[in-house]
Amino acid sequence: MATLLVSIDGLGEFSSSESDLFECLVSVRRRLEPLGIRICCNGARRDAYPSRMNRDMGGGLKVQVRRMGRPTTLNDVKETFAPADAADIGTVEEQETYYGDWLRVLRSLA
């Protein structure tokens, strides 16, 4: 079990205990999104999602930036909690939709 604690000045602390740190981040983001708060890290990028292996063996500490229509490479691997540009951040729903679309497109090309 992994635990994540996010402290926001003036709002308090938001914590989550989940199977890995990426899932903890998703849980905290779901609570912050209705408040209009986005966490600007790679794990919250619209086009980023961890691999199953990273989640199982790496605890969700890395994500892969996924480009539509192409498989990921080692260059696409990023630290989940490293800073990301606010323009790249999406909601949890946008991120999950993009990942599902990426998988469908990749499978259709095989």
N, CA, C and O of each residue as an XYZ file, in Angstrom:
440
protein
N       0.838     -1.175      0.000
C       0.000      0.000      0.000
C       0.886      1.242      0.000
O       1.873      1.314      0.732
N       0.524      2.207     -0.822
C       1.256      3.464     -0.901
C       0.380      4.575     -0.336
O      -0.848      4.497     -0.384
N       1.017      5.600      0.196
C       0.286      6.737      0.750
C       0.863      8.022      0.195
O       2.079      8.184      0.100
N      -0.027      8.937     -0.174
C       0.363     10.243     -0.690
C      -0.333     11.301      0.144
O      -1.522     11.184      0.441
N       0.412     12.339      0.523
C      -0.143     13.459      1.267
C       0.193     14.728      0.506
O       1.362     15.018      0.250
N      -0.840     15.487      0.144
C      -0.663     16.767     -0.548
C      -1.159     17.852      0.390
O      -2.295     17.798      0.863
N      -0.321     18.827      0.659
C      -0.678     19.943      1.528
C      -0.780     21.206      0.688
O       0.151     21.549     -0.040
N      -1.913     21.899      0.789
C      -2.148     23.115      0.008
C      -2.414     24.254      0.976
O      -3.349     24.205      1.775
N      -1.572     25.286      0.891
C      -1.736     26.442      1.772
C      -3.163     26.971      1.704
O      -3.697     27.209      0.621
N      -3.760     27.149      2.849
C      -5.098     27.705      2.937
C      -6.218     26.691      2.770
O      -7.366     26.991      3.097
N      -5.919     25.508      2.273
C      -6.962     24.489      2.083
C      -6.777     23.267      2.961
O      -7.742     22.563      3.257
N      -5.547     23.008      3.380
C      -5.298     21.860      4.242
C      -4.614     20.720      3.529
O      -3.946     20.906      2.512
N      -4.795     19.530      4.083
C      -4.113     18.349      3.573
C      -5.102     17.400      2.915
O      -6.241     17.249      3.354
N      -4.630     16.769      1.851
C      -5.403     15.773      1.124
C      -4.528     14.529      1.051
O      -3.405     14.586      0.550
N      -5.035     13.409      1.547
C      -4.221     12.193      1.543
C      -4.991     11.046      0.910
O      -6.217     11.066      0.799
N      -4.227     10.053      0.503
C      -4.815      8.862     -0.094
C      -3.882      7.682      0.126
O      -2.661      7.824      0.063
N      -4.458      6.530      0.382
C      -3.707      5.274      0.453
C      -4.301      4.339     -0.580
O      -5.477      3.981     -0.512
N      -3.474      3.949     -1.537
C      -3.922      3.105     -2.643
C      -2.850      2.062     -2.938
O      -1.864      1.945     -2.211
N      -3.055      1.308     -4.012
C      -2.128      0.229     -4.362
C      -0.785      0.737     -4.866
O       0.223      0.044     -4.728
N      -0.748      1.942     -5.454
C       0.514      2.539     -5.903
C       0.387      4.058     -5.860
O      -0.703      4.598     -5.673
N       1.514      4.735     -6.034
C       1.508      6.196     -5.909
C       0.760      6.894     -7.040
O       0.194      7.965     -6.823
N       0.743      6.321     -8.237
C      -0.046      6.919     -9.309
C      -1.526      6.905     -8.936
O      -2.229      7.895     -9.136
N      -1.994      5.788     -8.398
C      -3.402      5.694     -8.004
C      -3.711      6.642     -6.844
O      -4.813      7.184     -6.766
N      -2.753      6.845     -5.951
C      -2.917      7.845     -4.887
C      -3.098      9.239     -5.493
O      -3.963     10.008     -5.075
N      -2.263      9.544     -6.484
C      -2.360     10.846     -7.154
C      -3.726     11.006     -7.804
O      -4.340     12.068     -7.691
N      -4.209      9.981     -8.477
C      -5.530     10.031     -9.112
C      -6.608     10.307     -8.059
O      -7.494     11.134     -8.276
N      -6.530      9.624     -6.939
C      -7.509      9.800     -5.868
C      -7.520     11.234     -5.334
O      -8.586     11.820     -5.148
N      -6.345     11.790     -5.092
C      -6.249     13.168     -4.601
C      -6.742     14.139     -5.676
O      -7.451     15.096     -5.363
N      -6.378     13.905     -6.928
C      -6.830     14.783     -8.012
C      -8.343     14.803     -8.118
O      -8.929     15.857     -8.364
N      -8.982     13.663     -7.938
C     -10.450     13.611     -8.007
C     -11.104     14.503     -6.953
O     -12.188     15.043     -7.174
N     -10.447     14.652     -5.820
C     -10.983     15.519     -4.764
C     -10.651     16.988     -5.011
O     -11.401     17.870     -4.594
N      -9.535     17.259     -5.684
C      -9.129     18.641     -5.932
C      -9.791     19.250     -7.172
O     -10.014     20.459     -7.224
N     -10.101     18.428     -8.156
C     -10.678     18.943     -9.405
C     -11.948     19.764     -9.199
O     -12.080     20.825     -9.809
N     -12.897     19.313     -8.358
C     -14.105     20.129     -8.153
C     -13.805     21.506     -7.538
O     -14.623     22.421     -7.632
N     -12.639     21.644     -6.915
C     -12.226     22.922     -6.325
C     -11.477     23.790     -7.341
O     -11.065     24.907     -7.027
N     -11.305     23.274     -8.549
C     -10.587     24.009     -9.587
C      -9.079     23.937     -9.446
O      -8.362     24.756    -10.021
N      -8.588     22.963     -8.682
C      -7.148     22.839     -8.434
C      -6.584     21.700     -9.276
O      -7.123     20.594     -9.298
N      -5.491     21.999     -9.965
C      -4.785     20.999    -10.761
C      -3.365     20.862    -10.208
O      -2.748     21.854     -9.819
N      -2.856     19.645    -10.176
C      -1.490     19.393     -9.739
C      -0.630     19.309    -10.993
O      -0.853     18.447    -11.843
N       0.340     20.188    -11.111
C       1.162     20.271    -12.328
C       2.377     19.351    -12.239
O       3.503     19.793    -12.016
N       2.112     18.060    -12.422
C       3.173     17.063    -12.458
C       2.902     16.116    -13.619
O       1.789     16.067    -14.141
N       3.915     15.371    -14.019
C       3.768     14.463    -15.158
C       2.638     13.463    -14.978
O       1.987     13.085    -15.952
N       2.398     13.034    -13.760
C       1.334     12.071    -13.503
C      -0.057     12.610    -13.734
O      -1.018     11.841    -13.760
N      -0.189     13.920    -13.904
C      -1.484     14.547    -14.173
C      -1.594     15.038    -15.618
O      -2.580     15.674    -15.990
N      -0.586     14.741    -16.421
C      -0.646     15.125    -17.831
C      -1.753     14.344    -18.538
O      -1.959     13.159    -18.275
N      -2.435     15.005    -19.409
C      -3.507     14.396    -20.198
C      -2.989     13.181    -20.982
O      -3.696     12.184    -21.133
N      -1.750     13.277    -21.475
C      -1.196     12.250    -22.364
C      -0.225     11.289    -21.668
O       0.571     10.628    -22.334
N      -0.285     11.210    -20.357
C       0.646     10.338    -19.618
C      -0.129      9.293    -18.820
O      -1.203      9.559    -18.280
N       0.453      8.094    -18.766
C      -0.157      7.007    -18.001
C       0.928      5.972    -17.730
O       1.775      5.742    -18.593
N       0.928      5.346    -16.565
C       1.975      4.357    -16.266
C       1.703      3.022    -16.954
O       0.561      2.694    -17.275
N       2.751      2.277    -17.169
C       2.597      0.913    -17.677
C       2.215      0.001    -16.515
O       2.413      0.344    -15.350
N       1.670     -1.152    -16.845
C       1.332     -2.127    -15.803
C       2.580     -2.549    -15.034
O       2.549     -2.689    -13.811
N       3.680     -2.750    -15.765
C       4.924     -3.171    -15.115
C       5.414     -2.103    -14.143
O       5.863     -2.423    -13.043
N       5.329     -0.835    -14.544
C       5.766      0.226    -13.643
C       4.899      0.281    -12.396
O       5.393      0.540    -11.299
N       3.624      0.042    -12.565
C       2.736      0.070    -11.409
C       3.029     -1.107    -10.482
O       3.062     -0.948     -9.262
N       3.240     -2.287    -11.063
C       3.484     -3.486    -10.256
C       4.856     -3.469     -9.589
O       4.980     -3.781     -8.405
N       5.881     -3.105    -10.349
C       7.251     -3.203     -9.845
C       7.836     -1.873     -9.381
O       8.748     -1.852     -8.555
N       7.322     -0.773     -9.901
C       7.888      0.529     -9.576
C       7.014      1.397     -8.700
O       7.368      2.537     -8.399
N       5.873      0.867     -8.289
C       5.014      1.609     -7.373
C       4.354      2.835     -7.980
O       3.861      3.692     -7.247
N       4.334      2.937     -9.306
C       3.696      4.081     -9.958
C       4.527      5.347     -9.945
O       3.993      6.444    -10.114
N       5.837      5.206     -9.745
C       6.714      6.383     -9.687
C       7.114      6.916    -11.062
O       7.743      7.970    -11.163
N       6.756      6.198    -12.104
C       7.058      6.662    -13.464
C       5.811      6.516    -14.324
O       5.006      5.604    -14.137
N       5.672      7.437    -15.269
C       4.608      7.381    -16.265
C       5.248      7.449    -17.639
O       6.413      7.822    -17.785
N       4.475      7.086    -18.629
C       4.951      7.189    -20.002
C       4.090      8.211    -20.730
O       2.862      8.143    -20.693
N       4.746      9.157    -21.392
C       4.025     10.110    -22.230
C       3.663      9.351    -23.498
O       4.534      8.804    -24.174
N       2.388      9.321    -23.813
C       1.893      8.504    -24.914
C       1.465      9.392    -26.075
O       0.609     10.264    -25.927
N       2.068      9.158    -27.217
C       1.761      9.908    -28.436
C       0.812      9.062    -29.284
O       1.086      7.897    -29.575
N      -0.283      9.657    -29.665
C      -1.301      8.932    -30.420
C      -0.702      8.313    -31.680
O      -0.029      8.983    -32.463
N      -0.962      7.021    -31.854
C      -0.537      6.333    -33.054
C       0.850      5.725    -33.007
O       1.311      5.163    -34.001
N       1.536      5.829    -31.852
C       2.861      5.215    -31.789
C       3.106      4.623    -30.404
O       2.636      5.152    -29.397
N       3.852      3.515    -30.371
C       4.176      2.917    -29.064
C       5.147      3.805    -28.290
O       5.822      4.660    -28.862
N       5.201      3.587    -27.003
C       6.125      4.367    -26.174
C       7.535      3.809    -26.286
O       7.740      2.646    -26.632
N       8.507      4.673    -25.984
C       9.913      4.288    -25.961
C      10.492      4.689    -24.610
O       9.801      5.297    -23.792
N      11.745      4.356    -24.376
C      12.397      4.758    -23.124
C      12.440      6.270    -22.972
O      12.424      6.773    -21.849
N      12.494      7.004    -24.077
C      12.510      8.472    -24.016
C      11.193      9.050    -23.510
O      11.141     10.201    -23.078
N      10.130      8.250    -23.565
C       8.808      8.712    -23.135
C       8.573      8.529    -21.639
O       7.563      9.002    -21.117
N       9.478      7.858    -20.942
C       9.320      7.584    -19.512
C       9.713      8.827    -18.708
O      10.797      9.383    -18.883
N       8.810      9.243    -17.828
C       9.025     10.437    -16.998
C       8.711     10.116    -15.541
O       7.945      9.200    -15.244
N       9.306     10.874    -14.651
C       8.999     10.751    -13.222
C       7.575     11.257    -12.981
O       7.228     12.353    -13.422
N       6.764     10.486    -12.299
C       5.363     10.836    -12.052
C       5.212     12.202    -11.399
O       4.345     12.983    -11.791
N       6.048     12.498    -10.404
C       5.872     13.731     -9.634
C       6.779     14.872    -10.080
O       6.844     15.901     -9.406
N       7.483     14.713    -11.203
C       8.291     15.817    -11.742
C       7.352     16.878    -12.305
O       6.259     16.555    -12.770
N       7.774     18.148    -12.267
C       6.906     19.229    -12.743
C       6.535     19.081    -14.216
O       7.322     18.591    -15.026
N       5.328     19.512    -14.537
C       4.843     19.525    -15.919
C       4.189     20.872    -16.195
O       3.691     21.526    -15.279
N       4.191     21.273    -17.431
C       3.580     22.530    -17.855
C       2.068     22.470    -17.636
O       1.432     21.462    -17.944
N       1.506     23.531    -17.113
C       0.069     23.576    -16.829
C      -0.772     23.317    -18.078
O      -1.871     22.771    -17.973
N      -0.281     23.695    -19.247
C      -1.028     23.482    -20.492
C      -1.183     21.997    -20.814
O      -2.082     21.629    -21.570
N      -0.326     21.134    -20.256
C      -0.377     19.692    -20.519
C      -1.258     18.932    -19.530
O      -1.514     17.743    -19.722
N      -1.721     19.597    -18.480
C      -2.477     18.941    -17.420
C      -3.938     18.798    -17.824
O      -4.533     19.705    -18.405
N      -4.497     17.640    -17.503
C      -5.914     17.404    -17.770
C      -6.601     16.883    -16.527
O      -5.973     16.693    -15.485
N      -7.884     16.658    -16.647
C      -8.631     16.040    -15.554
C      -8.347     14.537    -15.569
O      -7.788     14.012    -16.531
N      -8.731     13.867    -14.511
C      -8.582     12.408    -14.469
C      -9.368     11.794    -15.620
O      -8.880     10.879    -16.284
N     -10.570     12.283    -15.861
C     -11.395     11.743    -16.944
C     -10.735     11.947    -18.310
O     -10.737     11.035    -19.136
N     -10.176     13.124    -18.552
C      -9.483     13.379    -19.822
C      -8.284     12.446    -19.979
O      -8.030     11.933    -21.069
N      -7.562     12.232    -18.907
C      -6.389     11.357    -18.938
C      -6.799      9.914    -19.236
O      -6.174      9.250    -20.063
N      -7.833      9.434    -18.575
C      -8.292      8.067    -18.791
C      -8.847      7.886    -20.205
O      -8.636      6.845    -20.826
N      -9.551      8.893    -20.710
C     -10.083      8.839    -22.076
C      -8.949      8.806    -23.086
O      -8.980      8.012    -24.026
N      -7.944      9.662    -22.900
C      -6.799      9.683    -23.817
C      -6.087      8.333    -23.822
O      -5.735      7.822    -24.885
N      -5.878      7.762    -22.655
C      -5.196      6.469    -22.567
C      -6.002      5.387    -23.299
O      -5.434      4.592    -24.048
N      -7.308      5.355    -23.086
C      -8.157      4.383    -23.772
C      -8.116      4.569    -25.283
O      -8.046      3.590    -26.026
N      -8.159      5.818    -25.743
C      -8.065      6.109    -27.177
C      -6.711      5.677    -27.721
O      -6.631      5.094    -28.802
N      -5.642      5.961    -26.971
C      -4.291      5.583    -27.393
C      -4.202      4.063    -27.574
O      -3.650      3.584    -28.565
N      -4.745      3.310    -26.615
C      -4.727      1.846    -26.706
C      -5.489      1.361    -27.942
O      -5.001      0.493    -28.667
N      -6.683      1.915    -28.187
C      -7.486      1.501    -29.330
C      -6.769      1.786    -30.655
O      -6.754      0.943    -31.552
N      -6.181      2.970    -30.768
C      -5.474      3.327    -31.993
C      -4.287      2.400    -32.203
O      -4.074      1.905    -33.309
N      -3.518      2.163    -31.155
C      -2.347      1.299    -31.265
C      -2.742     -0.118    -31.679
O      -2.086     -0.725    -32.525
N      -3.803     -0.638    -31.090
C      -4.279     -1.984    -31.446
C      -4.757     -2.047    -32.892
O      -4.572     -3.060    -33.565
N      -5.364     -0.976    -33.365
C      -5.870     -0.964    -34.751
C      -4.736     -0.947    -35.764
O      -4.929     -1.337    -36.915
N      -3.552     -0.497    -35.348
C      -2.409     -0.434    -36.238
C      -1.631     -1.748    -36.299
O      -0.822     -1.958    -37.202
N      -1.884     -2.627    -35.332
C      -1.144     -3.903    -35.246
C      -1.592     -4.904    -36.300
O      -1.069     -6.016    -36.357
